[in-house]
Amino acid sequence: MHGSFSPVDVHNTLIAFGPDFKSGMKDEFPSGNIDVAPTIAHLLGLHLPDTDGRVLYEAIKNSQENWINEGHDVLELEPVKDMTFYKPTAIKNTDV
């Protein structure tokens, strides 16, 4: 998925099946495609020190890691000013 880093955009659909995954769970934590490699590497016992993303411990059976959902912070900013948006097909006339 593409978009922002809000929980709505970052929370992708991932279906995992096998003896290492919890059955019928719904993960409430933000996750993304970037988290698949670290999770699989963890299950295979591989060490990936420079990998982005995180291990989805909350989806793994008998995981010793505990995750706490503390809610989401809302950040309110001032509106952006002096910006112009163009459609991707627009041709900007620079001779004006």
N, CA, C and O atoms as a GROMACS GRO file, in nm:
protein
  384
    1MET      N    1   0.085  -0.118   0.000
    1MET     CA    2   0.000   0.000   0.000
    1MET      C    3   0.088   0.123   0.000
    1MET      O    4   0.202   0.120   0.047
    2HIS      N    5   0.036   0.231  -0.053
    2HIS     CA    6   0.108   0.358  -0.054
    2HIS      C    7   0.025   0.459   0.023
    2HIS      O    8  -0.097   0.448   0.032
    3GLY      N    9   0.091   0.556   0.076
    3GLY     CA   10   0.019   0.659   0.150
    3GLY      C   11   0.106   0.717   0.258
    3GLY      O   12   0.228   0.721   0.247
    4SER      N   13   0.042   0.762   0.363
    4SER     CA   14   0.114   0.824   0.473
    4SER      C   15   0.158   0.718   0.573
    4SER      O   16   0.149   0.598   0.545
    5PHE      N   17   0.204   0.761   0.689
    5PHE     CA   18   0.238   0.668   0.794
    5PHE      C   19   0.132   0.667   0.903
    5PHE      O   20   0.160   0.631   1.017
    6SER      N   21   0.010   0.705   0.869
    6SER     CA   22  -0.098   0.698   0.968
    6SER      C   23  -0.132   0.550   0.990
    6SER      O   24  -0.105   0.468   0.903
    7PRO      N   25  -0.190   0.515   1.104
    7PRO     CA   26  -0.227   0.375   1.130
    7PRO      C   27  -0.319   0.318   1.023
    7PRO      O   28  -0.317   0.197   0.999
    8VAL      N   29  -0.400   0.402   0.957
    8VAL     CA   30  -0.489   0.354   0.852
    8VAL      C   31  -0.409   0.308   0.731
    8VAL      O   32  -0.441   0.204   0.673
    9ASP      N   33  -0.306   0.383   0.692
    9ASP     CA   34  -0.229   0.349   0.574
    9ASP      C   35  -0.123   0.243   0.601
    9ASP      O   36  -0.088   0.166   0.512
   10VAL      N   37  -0.072   0.238   0.721
   10VAL     CA   38   0.037   0.146   0.752
   10VAL      C   39  -0.016   0.007   0.789
   10VAL      O   40   0.060  -0.090   0.786
   11HIS      N   41  -0.141  -0.005   0.824
   11HIS     CA   42  -0.198  -0.132   0.868
   11HIS      C   43  -0.245  -0.212   0.747
   11HIS      O   44  -0.360  -0.201   0.705
   12ASN      N   45  -0.155  -0.292   0.690
   12ASN     CA   46  -0.184  -0.372   0.572
   12ASN      C   47  -0.251  -0.504   0.607
   12ASN      O   48  -0.255  -0.544   0.723
   13THR      N   49  -0.305  -0.570   0.504
   13THR     CA   50  -0.359  -0.703   0.522
   13THR      C   51  -0.246  -0.803   0.504
   13THR      O   52  -0.180  -0.805   0.400
   14LEU      N   53  -0.225  -0.885   0.604
   14LEU     CA   54  -0.124  -0.990   0.598
   14LEU      C   55  -0.186  -1.114   0.657
   14LEU      O   56  -0.235  -1.113   0.770
   15ILE      N   57  -0.184  -1.220   0.581
   15ILE     CA   58  -0.236  -1.347   0.629
   15ILE      C   59  -0.116  -1.440   0.646
   15ILE      O   60  -0.045  -1.468   0.550
   16ALA      N   61  -0.096  -1.486   0.766
   16ALA     CA   62   0.014  -1.576   0.796
   16ALA      C   63  -0.045  -1.707   0.848
   16ALA      O   64  -0.138  -1.707   0.929
   17PHE      N   65   0.009  -1.818   0.800
   17PHE     CA   66  -0.042  -1.948   0.839
   17PHE      C   67   0.074  -2.041   0.867
   17PHE      O   68   0.172  -2.043   0.793
   18GLY      N   69   0.064  -2.116   0.971
   18GLY     CA   70   0.167  -2.214   1.003
   18GLY      C   71   0.174  -2.236   1.152
   18GLY      O   72   0.105  -2.170   1.230
   19PRO      N   73   0.258  -2.330   1.193
   19PRO     CA   74   0.265  -2.366   1.334
   19PRO      C   75   0.322  -2.257   1.424
   19PRO      O   76   0.305  -2.263   1.546
   20ASP      N   77   0.389  -2.158   1.366
   20ASP     CA   78   0.450  -2.052   1.448
   20ASP      C   79   0.358  -1.932   1.470
   20ASP      O   80   0.390  -1.844   1.550
   21PHE      N   81   0.244  -1.928   1.400
   21PHE     CA   82   0.156  -1.811   1.410
   21PHE      C   83   0.031  -1.841   1.490
   21PHE      O   84  -0.021  -1.953   1.487
   22LYS      N   85  -0.017  -1.741   1.563
   22LYS     CA   86  -0.141  -1.752   1.638
   22LYS      C   87  -0.256  -1.769   1.539
   22LYS      O   88  -0.253  -1.716   1.428
   23SER      N   89  -0.357  -1.842   1.580
   23SER     CA   90  -0.472  -1.869   1.495
   23SER      C   91  -0.583  -1.768   1.522
   23SER      O   92  -0.617  -1.742   1.638
   24GLY      N   93  -0.639  -1.711   1.415
   24GLY     CA   94  -0.755  -1.624   1.427
   24GLY      C   95  -0.730  -1.491   1.495
   24GLY      O   96  -0.825  -1.429   1.542
   25MET      N   97  -0.607  -1.445   1.501
   25MET     CA   98  -0.579  -1.317   1.568
   25MET      C   99  -0.592  -1.200   1.470
   25MET      O  100  -0.570  -1.215   1.350
   26LYS      N  101  -0.628  -1.086   1.524
   26LYS     CA  102  -0.630  -0.962   1.447
   26LYS      C  103  -0.532  -0.868   1.515
   26LYS      O  104  -0.548  -0.833   1.632
   27ASP      N  105  -0.430  -0.828   1.441
   27ASP     CA  106  -0.324  -0.743   1.495
   27ASP      C  107  -0.371  -0.598   1.494
   27ASP      O  108  -0.407  -0.544   1.390
   28GLU      N  109  -0.370  -0.536   1.610
   28GLU     CA  110  -0.414  -0.397   1.622
   28GLU      C  111  -0.298  -0.298   1.611
   28GLU      O  112  -0.320  -0.177   1.615
   29PHE      N  113  -0.176  -0.348   1.598
   29PHE     CA  114  -0.060  -0.259   1.589
   29PHE      C  115  -0.030  -0.225   1.445
   29PHE      O  116  -0.054  -0.308   1.356
   30PRO      N  117   0.022  -0.106   1.417
   30PRO     CA  118   0.060  -0.072   1.280
   30PRO      C  119   0.166  -0.168   1.228
   30PRO      O  120   0.263  -0.200   1.297
   31SER      N  121   0.147  -0.213   1.106
   31SER     CA  122   0.242  -0.303   1.043
   31SER      C  123   0.245  -0.274   0.894
   31SER      O  124   0.156  -0.208   0.841
   32GLY      N  125   0.346  -0.324   0.828
   32GLY     CA  126   0.356  -0.300   0.684
   32GLY      C  127   0.435  -0.411   0.617
   32GLY      O  128   0.488  -0.500   0.684
   33ASN      N  129   0.443  -0.405   0.486
   33ASN     CA  130   0.519  -0.502   0.410
   33ASN      C  131   0.663  -0.510   0.458
   33ASN      O  132   0.726  -0.616   0.450
   34ILE      N  133   0.714  -0.400   0.507
   34ILE     CA  134   0.853  -0.392   0.553
   34ILE      C  135   0.878  -0.483   0.674
   34ILE      O  136   0.993  -0.513   0.706
   35ASP      N  137   0.772  -0.526   0.742
   35ASP     CA  138   0.784  -0.610   0.860
   35ASP      C  139   0.788  -0.760   0.828
   35ASP      O  140   0.815  -0.840   0.917
   36VAL      N  141   0.762  -0.799   0.704
   36VAL     CA  142   0.757  -0.941   0.668
   36VAL      C  143   0.895  -1.005   0.678
   36VAL      O  144   0.909  -1.110   0.740
   37ALA      N  145   0.997  -0.944   0.617
   37ALA     CA  146   1.132  -1.003   0.618
   37ALA      C  147   1.187  -1.022   0.759
   37ALA      O  148   1.237  -1.131   0.790
   38PRO      N  149   1.180  -0.921   0.848
   38PRO     CA  150   1.231  -0.944   0.983
   38PRO      C  151   1.155  -1.053   1.058
   38PRO      O  152   1.214  -1.127   1.138
   39THR      N  153   1.025  -1.064   1.033
   39THR     CA  154   0.945  -1.166   1.101
   39THR      C  155   0.984  -1.305   1.054
   39THR      O  156   1.005  -1.395   1.136
   40ILE      N  157   0.994  -1.325   0.923
   40ILE     CA  158   1.032  -1.456   0.870
   40ILE      C  159   1.175  -1.491   0.912
   40ILE      O  160   1.203  -1.605   0.948
   41ALA      N  161   1.266  -1.394   0.907
   41ALA     CA  162   1.404  -1.418   0.949
   41ALA      C  163   1.408  -1.462   1.095
   41ALA      O  164   1.483  -1.553   1.130
   42HIS      N  165   1.328  -1.398   1.179
   42HIS     CA  166   1.322  -1.435   1.321
   42HIS      C  167   1.277  -1.580   1.336
   42HIS      O  168   1.335  -1.656   1.414
   43LEU      N  169   1.174  -1.618   1.262
   43LEU     CA  170   1.123  -1.755   1.272
   43LEU      C  171   1.224  -1.858   1.223
   43LEU      O  172   1.228  -1.970   1.272
   44LEU      N  173   1.306  -1.820   1.126
   44LEU     CA  174   1.408  -1.910   1.072
   44LEU      C  175   1.538  -1.906   1.150
   44LEU      O  176   1.631  -1.981   1.121
   45GLY      N  177   1.544  -1.817   1.249
   45GLY     CA  178   1.664  -1.805   1.330
   45GLY      C  179   1.777  -1.732   1.261
   45GLY      O  180   1.893  -1.748   1.296
   46LEU      N  181   1.742  -1.649   1.162
   46LEU     CA  182   1.842  -1.571   1.089
   46LEU      C  183   1.859  -1.435   1.154
   46LEU      O  184   1.764  -1.380   1.211
   47HIS      N  185   1.978  -1.381   1.147
   47HIS     CA  186   2.010  -1.250   1.204
   47HIS      C  187   2.020  -1.148   1.091
   47HIS      O  188   2.110  -1.158   1.007
   48LEU      N  189   1.930  -1.052   1.087
   48LEU     CA  190   1.930  -0.946   0.985
   48LEU      C  191   1.946  -0.811   1.055
   48LEU      O  192   1.846  -0.743   1.078
   49PRO      N  193   2.068  -0.771   1.089
   49PRO     CA  194   2.088  -0.651   1.171
   49PRO      C  195   2.052  -0.520   1.102
   49PRO      O  196   2.012  -0.425   1.170
   50ASP      N  197   2.063  -0.512   0.971
   50ASP     CA  198   2.038  -0.384   0.903
   50ASP      C  199   1.904  -0.380   0.832
   50ASP      O  200   1.882  -0.294   0.746
   51THR      N  201   1.815  -0.470   0.866
   51THR     CA  202   1.685  -0.475   0.801
   51THR      C  203   1.592  -0.372   0.863
   51THR      O  204   1.588  -0.356   0.985
   52ASP      N  205   1.518  -0.302   0.778
   52ASP     CA  206   1.416  -0.210   0.829
   52ASP      C  207   1.295  -0.293   0.872
   52ASP      O  208   1.288  -0.412   0.844
   53GLY      N  209   1.204  -0.230   0.938
   53GLY     CA  210   1.085  -0.300   0.984
   53GLY      C  211   1.108  -0.363   1.120
   53GLY      O  212   1.212  -0.343   1.183
   54ARG      N  213   1.010  -0.439   1.164
   54ARG     CA  214   1.016  -0.501   1.296
   54ARG      C  215   0.960  -0.642   1.289
   54ARG      O  216   0.885  -0.676   1.197
   55VAL      N  217   0.997  -0.723   1.385
   55VAL     CA  218   0.939  -0.857   1.398
   55VAL      C  219   0.798  -0.841   1.454
   55VAL      O  220   0.777  -0.770   1.552
   56LEU      N  221   0.702  -0.907   1.393
   56LEU     CA  222   0.563  -0.900   1.439
   56LEU      C  223   0.544  -1.001   1.553
   56LEU      O  224   0.471  -1.100   1.539
   57TYR      N  225   0.609  -0.975   1.666
   57TYR     CA  226   0.607  -1.067   1.780
   57TYR      C  227   0.465  -1.098   1.825
   57TYR      O  228   0.436  -1.210   1.869
   58GLU      N  229   0.377  -1.000   1.816
   58GLU     CA  230   0.241  -1.020   1.866
   58GLU      C  231   0.165  -1.127   1.789
   58GLU      O  232   0.065  -1.178   1.839
   59ALA      N  233   0.209  -1.162   1.669
   59ALA     CA  234   0.143  -1.265   1.588
   59ALA      C  235   0.206  -1.402   1.604
   59ALA      O  236   0.154  -1.501   1.551
   60ILE      N  237   0.317  -1.411   1.676
   60ILE     CA  238   0.391  -1.536   1.690
   60ILE      C  239   0.349  -1.607   1.818
   60ILE      O  240   0.346  -1.548   1.926
   61LYS      N  241   0.317  -1.737   1.804
   61LYS     CA  242   0.281  -1.818   1.921
   61LYS      C  243   0.397  -1.823   2.019
   61LYS      O  244   0.514  -1.826   1.979
   62ASN      N  245   0.365  -1.823   2.145
   62ASN     CA  246   0.463  -1.839   2.253
   62ASN      C  247   0.574  -1.734   2.250
   62ASN      O  248   0.684  -1.759   2.299
   63SER      N  249   0.546  -1.618   2.194
   63SER     CA  250   0.645  -1.511   2.191
   63SER      C  251   0.667  -1.456   2.331
   63SER      O  252   0.572  -1.441   2.408
   64GLN      N  253   0.791  -1.428   2.364
   64GLN     CA  254   0.825  -1.373   2.496
   64GLN      C  255   0.812  -1.221   2.498
   64GLN      O  256   0.819  -1.159   2.604
   65GLU      N  257   0.794  -1.161   2.382
   65GLU     CA  258   0.780  -1.015   2.373
   65GLU      C  259   0.636  -0.976   2.403
   65GLU      O  260   0.543  -1.038   2.352
   66ASN      N  261   0.617  -0.873   2.483
   66ASN     CA  262   0.484  -0.822   2.515
   66ASN      C  263   0.467  -0.684   2.453
   66ASN      O  264   0.553  -0.597   2.468
   67TRP      N  265   0.356  -0.666   2.385
   67TRP     CA  266   0.326  -0.537   2.323
   67TRP      C  267   0.208  -0.476   2.395
   67TRP      O  268   0.112  -0.546   2.430
   68ILE      N  269   0.215  -0.346   2.416
   68ILE     CA  270   0.107  -0.274   2.484
   68ILE      C  271   0.054  -0.170   2.387
   68ILE      O  272   0.129  -0.088   2.334
   69ASN      N  273  -0.077  -0.173   2.364
   69ASN     CA  274  -0.139  -0.075   2.277
   69ASN      C  275  -0.179   0.045   2.361
   69ASN      O  276  -0.275   0.040   2.438
   70GLU      N  277  -0.104   0.154   2.346
   70GLU     CA  278  -0.129   0.274   2.426
   70GLU      C  279  -0.211   0.378   2.351
   70GLU      O  280  -0.222   0.493   2.396
   71GLY      N  281  -0.268   0.341   2.240
   71GLY     CA  282  -0.346   0.436   2.162
   71GLY      C  283  -0.258   0.514   2.066
   71GLY      O  284  -0.137   0.491   2.058
   72HIS      N  285  -0.318   0.604   1.995
   72HIS     CA  286  -0.247   0.680   1.894
   72HIS      C  287  -0.251   0.828   1.928
   72HIS      O  288  -0.355   0.881   1.966
   73ASP      N  289  -0.138   0.894   1.915
   73ASP     CA  290  -0.132   1.036   1.936
   73ASP      C  291  -0.180   1.108   1.810
   73ASP      O  292  -0.157   1.062   1.698
   74VAL      N  293  -0.246   1.220   1.829
   74VAL     CA  294  -0.289   1.303   1.716
   74VAL      C  295  -0.202   1.427   1.715
   74VAL      O  296  -0.191   1.498   1.815
   75LEU      N  297  -0.140   1.451   1.603
   75LEU     CA  298  -0.054   1.567   1.587
   75LEU      C  299  -0.124   1.668   1.499
   75LEU      O  300  -0.154   1.639   1.383
   76GLU      N  301  -0.150   1.786   1.551
   76GLU     CA  302  -0.217   1.889   1.475
   76GLU      C  303  -0.115   1.995   1.435
   76GLU      O  304  -0.042   2.047   1.520
   77LEU      N  305  -0.110   2.025   1.306
   77LEU     CA  306  -0.015   2.122   1.254
   77LEU      C  307  -0.089   2.236   1.187
   77LEU      O  308  -0.207   2.227   1.155
   78GLU      N  309  -0.016   2.344   1.166
   78GLU     CA  310  -0.072   2.456   1.091
   78GLU      C  311  -0.085   2.415   0.944
   78GLU      O  312  -0.008   2.332   0.897
   79PRO      N  313  -0.182   2.471   0.872
   79PRO     CA  314  -0.194   2.439   0.730
   79PRO      C  315  -0.073   2.487   0.651
   79PRO      O  316  -0.010   2.587   0.686
   80VAL      N  317  -0.042   2.415   0.545
   80VAL     CA  318   0.069   2.452   0.457
   80VAL      C  319   0.025   2.568   0.370
   80VAL      O  320  -0.087   2.570   0.321
   81LYS      N  321   0.114   2.666   0.352
   81LYS     CA  322   0.081   2.784   0.271
   81LYS      C  323   0.177   2.796   0.155
   81LYS      O  324   0.287   2.740   0.158
   82ASP      N  325   0.137   2.868   0.054
   82ASP     CA  326   0.220   2.900  -0.062
   82ASP      C  327   0.268   2.776  -0.136
   82ASP      O  328   0.383   2.770  -0.179
   83MET      N  329   0.181   2.677  -0.152
   83MET     CA  330   0.214   2.558  -0.231
   83MET      C  331   0.115   2.547  -0.346
   83MET      O  332  -0.002   2.580  -0.331
   84THR      N  333   0.162   2.499  -0.458
   84THR     CA  334   0.077   2.476  -0.573
   84THR      C  335   0.085   2.329  -0.609
   84THR      O  336   0.194   2.272  -0.618
   85PHE      N  337  -0.029   2.267  -0.631
   85PHE     CA  338  -0.034   2.126  -0.670
   85PHE      C  339  -0.080   2.116  -0.814
   85PHE      O  340  -0.172   2.186  -0.856
   86TYR      N  341  -0.016   2.030  -0.888
   86TYR     CA  342  -0.049   2.007  -1.028
   86TYR      C  343  -0.088   1.862  -1.048
   86TYR      O  344  -0.038   1.773  -0.980
   87LYS      N  345  -0.179   1.839  -1.142
   87LYS     CA  346  -0.210   1.702  -1.179
   87LYS      C  347  -0.086   1.640  -1.245
   87LYS      O  348  -0.008   1.713  -1.305
   88PRO      N  349  -0.068   1.509  -1.234
   88PRO     CA  350   0.050   1.447  -1.294
   88PRO      C  351   0.061   1.469  -1.444
   88PRO      O  352   0.171   1.464  -1.499
   89THR      N  353  -0.050   1.494  -1.511
   89THR     CA  354  -0.049   1.514  -1.657
   89THR      C  355  -0.037   1.661  -1.695
   89THR      O  356  -0.032   1.693  -1.813
   90ALA      N  357  -0.032   1.751  -1.598
   90ALA     CA  358  -0.026   1.894  -1.627
   90ALA      C  359   0.110   1.933  -1.682
   90ALA      O  360   0.213   1.879  -1.642
   91ILE      N  361   0.110   2.027  -1.773
   91ILE     CA  362   0.234   2.082  -1.826
   91ILE      C  363   0.244   2.225  -1.775
   91ILE      O  364   0.158   2.308  -1.804
   92LYS      N  365   0.348   2.253  -1.700
   92LYS     CA  366   0.364   2.384  -1.641
   92LYS      C  367   0.433   2.476  -1.742
   92LYS      O  368   0.537   2.442  -1.797
   93ASN      N  369   0.374   2.591  -1.764
   93ASN     CA  370   0.430   2.690  -1.855
   93ASN      C  371   0.529   2.774  -1.776
   93ASN      O  372   0.488   2.851  -1.690
   94THR      N  373   0.657   2.760  -1.803
   94THR     CA  374   0.759   2.834  -1.730
   94THR      C  375   0.791   2.968  -1.795
   94THR      O  376   0.874   3.043  -1.743
   95ASP      N  377   0.726   3.000  -1.906
   95ASP     CA  378   0.752   3.126  -1.976
   95ASP      C  379   0.668   3.240  -1.921
   95ASP      O  380   0.681   3.353  -1.970
   96VAL      N  381   0.585   3.218  -1.826
   96VAL     CA  382   0.496   3.321  -1.774
   96VAL      C  383   0.568   3.414  -1.682
   96VAL      O  384   0.508   3.507  -1.629
   0.00000   0.00000   0.00000
